[in-house]
Amino acid sequence: MTQPNVDDLVQSIANDTGAPRETVSAMVSQIWQAFSDGAQITDYLAVLVTKRVREDLLNQSRRNRH
């Protein structure tokens, strides 16, 4: 399975969430590192990282509204 372009992931998440691209990029890098550390199977890493970043951004947005 080919790895997706991380820049494309960052841009997609930034567009969908309205978060600054720099913020999304930092989150993707941090979570990618955490998830890939010691991982033996990385086929779905992009999906898992994307899901976590979106969830984290949504949770931050909810906390900021209250």
N, C-alpha and C positions, 0 to 999 in steps of 0.2 A: 504494500500500500504506500503510495507516495505521500509525503508530508505536504500539507498546504503551506502556502506562503503566509508567514506570520503577519506581514504588512497588510495582506488582504483581510485576515481575521481582525486585526486591530481596526482597520477602516470600517469593516462591516459592523462591528460592535459599537464603534463611535457613532456611526450614522444612525443605527437603530436606537441607541440610548440617549443620544444628545450629549454624551460626556466628552470632554476634551480628549483629543487623540493622544496627547502626551500622557494623560492619566490612564487611559486604556492600555497604552503600550507598556507602561510601568507595571500595571496589574497583570497583564498577560505574561510578561517576563518573569515576574515573581512567582506566579502560580504555576507557570510552565516548569520552572526550576524545581519547585516543591513537588509537583506531581511526577516529574521525570526522574527525580533522584531515587535511584535503586529500582526503577521500573524495568521489568523484563519484557513486557509487552507494551509497545507505544503506539499501536495502530490507531487507537481512539483517543489519543492524548489531546488532539486539537478539539475534539468534541467536548471532552471533559473540561478543558481549560475554558473554552468559550462559554459553556454553561455556568461555570463557577464565577467567571468575571461578570456575566450578565446578572446573575443572582446577587453578587456583592454590590454592583452598581444600583440595582433596584432597592436593595435593603438600605443603602446609604441615602438614596433619594427619599425613601419613606421616613427615615430617621430625621432628615433635614426638614421635612414638612411639619413635624410635630414639635 
